[in-house]
Amino acid sequence: MSPRLNRRHFIAGSAGLIAMHPFSVNAATGQAHLRLMETTDLHVHVFPYDYYADRPVDTVGLSRAATIIEGVRAESTNSMLLDNGDFLQGNPMGDYIAYERGMSEGDMHPVITAMNTLGFDASTLGNHEFNYGISFLMKSVAGAAFPIVSANVVKEMGADPTQDTTLVPPYVIMERTLTDGAGETHPIKIGLIGFVPPQIMNWDRRHLEGNVQARDIIESARAYVPQMKEEGADIIIALSHSGIAEPEAIEGMANAAIPLAGIDGIDAILTGHNHLVFPSSNYDDIPGVDTAAGTINGKPGVMAGFWGSHMGLIDLLLERDGSGWRVLSHTSEARPISRREEDRSITPLVADYQPVLDSVADIHAETLAYVRTAVGKTDAPLHSYFALVADDPSVQIVSNAQTWYIKEQMVGTEYEGLPILSAAAPFKAGGRGGPEYFTDVPVGDVAIKNVADLYLYPNTVRAVKVTGAQVKDWLERSAGMFNQVEAGASDAVLLNPEFPSYNFDVMDGVTYEIDLSQPSKFDRSGEVINPDATRIVNLQFEGQPIDPEQEFIVATNNYRASGGGSFPGTGDTIIFEGPDTNRDVIVRYIVEQGTVNPQADSNWSFKDMPGTSMIFETGPAGAAYADSIEGMKIAPAGTSDSGFALFRIEM
């Protein structure tokens, strides 16, 4: 590290000037500040751009975090820039390189180019580095001008971790020079060791099985950290691509940051993988974590969000103790690149660091062409105009992709062989979004940016294990989408305007009817209000009435699986947490299938109510598809005052 003068630094951004204050405690002779800057879970977000929506955004981008990084460097005497993994995959730029351009020997991956431009000191591997296979990974990281370490991904197992042949070096000890408070320079040896969730062996089985193995994080750390101390490391920093969760060590745990920080010899821990921010209120109630002090198991820690949303900063005040250096005091923070206002609007806090943008401008342009080019075809129109009243192709393709993905992930697990269902909801279905707020992808080419139309949110895939009884109640909760309709009613209003469409889960893999004459079993918040109500009737699996005791796997997203929407069978039933977003899974599914034909299979319908008619709203463009809705008599019924098309269902 080259010595730099301490000074206050200001960054010009679109929101004005932001003061970047140096560490508040002055260093004396024999004491030195070391500022550790972290990025994590970049997922190839170099540009502040949403490639799915095909528009610029102010909430992501290494180019924005780089401005904060350069500000910290300018005000610092001693600093290091470290990445915590998941840099190689996660947006269409990464997919473009992997699926279209490819990586030959000597090629530069754009995220590595950007990281080289910014001058990273080191990185570790995240779980997503393995998504495209080991050959692609190794060709990509070969261009890094900085060491990449990971202690628990092993090509050949030894008698203990220190005897392993690891895929990349398990750790590195960097010999640097610190400038103390008196301006004198002193040598220091800084040890950096990396870790990744051992679940990579499940998440990327097809790439890794037979090629590498993964050790437990804590086992690896306990073996290597003493060795690093023996080799002269004055301080040791853990680059833990592993989140903050359980306080006690559990064999094979994915989120091991707390017990990892508790290992003697580790002085600071950089975390990630959770896509959250630390210190922040996200972790206020986690045992072993002190958000006010910025510590994890008593050690300074930080987690810098995801996609370049933050720059994590740990300030260490180090003191020479005769034999080396020790941490005297510390602070931690995560500095954001943007701020969400009370009206939900976004205010950018920094401008782009132009050298980072310039370094991959050509690949950005190529990626834009890629997302606007077809990656597959659909033989059926993918629209959501009738998604709230009939089985629907835009929901069907999401269910198909989720089932395809979870089926593969269950191979080799204790859950292999259990029937897999899939729950998916229409996100763009009018409502407060207005009469144009619907998915509409015509027959023919499907471009990557169309996937944003199919799946709005950056959710990740989850699977839960439920019983047949919970499947029924899950659907009862979903049926709150509809008002109760009296038999024989004329033009009853069908849709409940207080029920969001993203809570209208359609369950693929079973067949069922919805009896609208019954009241909803649940209220808007998910509380049972009519315990004897049975809207879901004729619920069958493989042509037979569903067994309330039978076990099923349901493919869904992290929001629903974690209890979002208060659906029965969710919250504490998760058996698989996928590292992939639902959007990415849909893209991969389309790429692999080539041509998709997500014809709605009419696995659900309304129970007959002879002599009854109902009115519902949809987008005017839906008229072109009205005749294609099978098993239902639908006719135009005018236009609403807000511009929606009205349709009548005759039962």
Secondary structure, DSSP 8 states (H G I E B T S, - for coil): --------EEEEETTEEEEE---SS---TTEEEEEEEEE---TT--SSEETTTTEE-SS--HHHHHHHHHHHHHH-SSEEEEE-S--SSSSHHHHIIIIII---TT---HHHHHHHHHT--EEE--GGGGTT-HHHHHHHHTT-SS-EE-SSEEEE--SSGGG-EESS-SEEEEEEEEE-TTS-EEEEEEEEEEE--TTHHHHTHHHHTTT-EE--HHHHHHHHHHHHHHTT-SEEEEEE-S-S--SS--TT-S--HHHHHTSTT--EEEE-SS--EESSGGGTT-TTEETTTTEETTEEEEEE-STTSEEEEEEEEEEE-SSSEEEEEEEEEEEESEEE-TTS-EEE-S---HHHHHHTHHHHHHHHHHHTSEEEEESS-EE-TTTTTS--HHHHHHHHHHHHHHHHHHTTSTTTTS-EEEEE--S-BSGGG-TT-B-EE-SEEEEGGGHHHH--S--EEEEEEEEHHHHHHHHHHHGGGB----TT-SSEE-B-TTS-GGG--EEETSEEEE-TTS--SB-TTS-BS-TT---EEEEEETTEE--TT-EEEEEEEHHHHTTTT--TT-SS-EEEEEEEEHHHHHHHHHHHHSEE-------EEE---TT-EEEEEE-GGGGGGGGG-TT-EEEEEEE-TTS-EEEEEE-
